[in-house]
Amino acid sequence: MPGTVTKRRARTRQRLLDAALDVFAEVGFGRSTVEQVCERAGFTRGAFYSNFSSLDELFLALWEERSARLLGDVRRALAGIDPADPDRAVRAAIAAAPVDDAWYRITAEFTAHALRNPGLRRVMAAREQAIRDAILPVLVAALARLGRRVDDEDALGDALVAVHDGTLVQVLLRPDDAGATARREALFRNVLDAYSTPMESA
């Protein structure tokens, strides 16, 4: 019985997360309500509050879920990279974190919301740092297989986030511009080259 309850609770939680993603994307995080999420998921407010204390907590759970999926995708994309083809490795890593219009709109709005709330801002900063701490070793290991060493992982992380966020907006604003996507890939490659150095031959 306890196992059945746990599985049912997990399914309820997942349906709420899926519904929230749709509602946030359609009407915006700031205009979304618990009632809208519950109606989309087919649950009552009681079901919502037995899983989440607020829409803020629900968003953070949604973000954590997507971040875990991203980390897994990046790991798989870089697992079999060819040391002789670094450009392919960059393309594989970028493909593992595709441009997602709806998700960008949701996170941009939630970030603005968090910046107005010091407590929430600290929580969001800590979770973003945790994501970086999980992904950076994967990227550093991939660069090592390409024969390059990273001396300052924090600096590399800052640069990659800056390029990712900045070029993401450019690609979204110009969806029909193939050059924007190509420049995005080139910038990622330039950053990886700038923040790593060739290893000395044995």
C-alpha positions as a printed Julia matrix, in Angstrom:
202×3 Matrix{Float64}:
  0.0    0.0     0.0
  2.72   2.56    0.85
  4.37   1.86   -2.5
  1.08   2.41   -4.32
  0.55   5.72   -2.51
  4.08   6.83   -3.38
  3.6    6.0    -7.06
  0.26   7.78   -7.16
  1.76  10.83   -5.48
  4.64  10.84   -7.97
  2.17  10.71  -10.88
  0.14  13.56   -9.36
  3.27  15.65   -8.9
  4.38  15.0   -12.49
  0.99  15.95  -13.91
  1.1   19.19  -11.95
  4.58  19.93  -13.29
  3.51  19.22  -16.88
  0.39  21.34  -16.48
  2.38  24.2   -14.96
  4.77  24.23  -17.91
  1.85  24.63  -20.3
  0.1   27.29  -18.22
  3.27  29.31  -17.57
  4.11  29.26  -21.28
  0.61  30.28  -22.35
 -0.29  33.04  -19.89
  3.05  33.92  -18.26
  4.3   33.04  -14.8
  3.14  36.32  -13.28
 -0.44  35.84  -14.48
 -0.69  32.13  -13.7
 -2.71  30.9   -10.74
 -2.88  27.72   -8.72
 -6.43  27.25  -10.0
 -5.29  27.35  -13.63
 -2.59  24.75  -13.01
 -5.03  22.51  -11.12
 -7.66  22.8   -13.85
 -5.11  21.9   -16.54
 -3.86  18.93  -14.52
 -7.37  17.8   -13.53
 -6.78  18.11   -9.78
 -8.11  20.11   -6.86
 -6.26  22.77   -4.88
 -5.81  20.15   -2.17
 -3.78  17.99   -4.53
 -1.65  20.99   -5.41
 -0.91  22.0    -1.82
 -0.14  18.44   -0.79
  2.78  18.61   -3.25
  3.82  22.26   -3.43
  3.51  25.22   -1.09
  3.38  27.81   -3.89
  3.84  28.43   -7.6
  7.4   29.51   -6.78
  8.17  26.09   -5.33
  6.48  24.41   -8.3
  8.61  26.38  -10.75
 11.8   25.52   -8.88
 10.85  21.83   -9.0
 10.17  22.15  -12.72
 13.54  23.85  -13.2
 15.31  21.13  -11.23
 13.66  18.42  -13.34
 14.66  20.06  -16.62
 18.19  20.71  -15.33
 18.64  17.04  -14.46
 17.46  16.11  -17.94
 19.87  18.65  -19.47
 22.79  17.24  -17.52
 21.97  13.73  -18.68
 21.66  14.87  -22.3
 25.01  16.72  -22.17
 26.73  13.7   -20.64
 25.4   11.41  -23.35
 26.25  13.9   -26.1
 29.88  14.18  -24.97
 30.43  10.56  -23.97
 31.72   9.45  -27.35
 33.35  12.58  -28.73
 36.08  12.22  -31.33
 39.3   13.98  -30.25
 40.0   14.68  -33.91
 36.71  16.53  -34.42
 36.26  19.25  -31.75
 33.67  21.11  -33.83
 31.42  18.07  -33.76
 31.79  17.92  -29.98
 30.68  21.55  -29.68
 27.68  20.94  -31.93
 26.74  17.86  -29.89
 26.87  19.81  -26.62
 24.79  22.67  -28.05
 22.25  20.22  -29.47
 21.85  18.76  -25.98
 20.6   22.17  -24.8
 18.29  23.19  -27.66
 16.74  26.63  -28.06
 13.32  26.47  -26.41
 11.16  29.55  -26.89
  8.54  28.64  -24.29
 11.06  27.69  -21.61
 13.09  30.84  -22.19
 10.0   33.02  -21.74
  9.11  31.22  -18.51
 12.6   31.4   -17.0
 13.13  35.03  -18.02
  9.91  36.03  -16.31
 10.65  33.99  -13.22
 14.16  35.44  -13.01
 12.71  38.96  -13.01
 10.29  37.84  -10.29
 13.14  36.36   -8.21
 15.22  39.53   -8.49
 12.44  41.38   -6.65
 12.49  38.84   -3.81
 15.84  38.57   -1.96
 15.05  35.18   -0.43
 13.95  33.66   -3.71
 16.91  35.25   -5.47
 19.3   33.48   -3.1
 17.54  30.16   -3.66
 17.67  30.58   -7.43
 21.36  31.6    -7.36
 22.22  28.54   -5.25
 20.38  26.19   -7.59
 21.97  27.75  -10.67
 25.38  27.29   -9.06
 24.55  23.65   -8.34
 23.69  23.11  -12.0
 26.96  24.69  -13.08
 28.89  22.6   -10.56
 27.34  19.47  -12.07
 27.87  20.37  -15.73
 31.34  21.93  -15.6
 33.2   18.69  -14.69
 31.53  17.0   -17.67
 32.73  19.78  -19.99
 36.2   19.85  -18.46
 36.53  16.09  -18.89
 35.38  16.4   -22.51
 37.97  19.11  -23.16
 40.62  16.87  -21.61
 39.72  14.16  -24.11
 40.22  16.8   -26.79
 43.7   17.47  -25.4
 42.89  20.75  -23.62
 43.23  21.8   -19.97
 41.01  24.26  -18.08
 42.86  26.37  -15.51
 39.91  28.45  -14.23
 36.65  26.5   -14.24
 34.68  29.36  -12.67
 35.73  31.73  -15.43
 34.8   29.16  -18.07
 31.41  28.7   -16.43
 30.73  32.45  -16.37
 31.72  32.82  -20.01
 29.6   29.88  -21.17
 26.53  31.16  -19.32
 27.03  34.62  -20.86
 27.32  33.2   -24.38
 24.43  30.8   -23.88
 22.02  33.44  -22.57
 23.04  36.17  -24.99
 23.02  34.11  -28.17
 19.81  32.36  -27.11
 17.97  35.68  -27.29
 19.49  36.45  -30.67
 18.41  33.11  -32.12
 14.89  33.49  -30.71
 14.51  37.01  -32.08
 15.68  35.89  -35.52
 14.35  32.34  -35.94
 14.79  32.37  -39.72
 18.4   33.57  -39.6
 20.63  30.51  -40.02
 23.62  32.75  -39.48
 22.56  33.44  -35.89
 22.74  29.75  -35.08
 26.1   29.38  -36.83
 27.51  32.36  -34.93
 26.19  30.86  -31.69
 28.17  27.67  -32.34
 31.28  29.67  -33.29
 31.1   31.74  -30.1
 30.86  28.62  -27.96
 33.92  27.2   -29.71
 35.82  30.48  -29.24
 35.0   30.55  -25.52
 36.13  26.95  -25.04
 39.38  27.74  -26.86
 39.91  30.99  -24.92
 39.41  29.4   -21.5
 41.43  26.26  -22.1
 44.98  25.55  -23.2
 46.59  22.65  -25.07
 48.01  19.96  -22.84
 51.72  19.37  -23.07
 52.64  16.24  -24.99
 54.09  13.49  -22.87
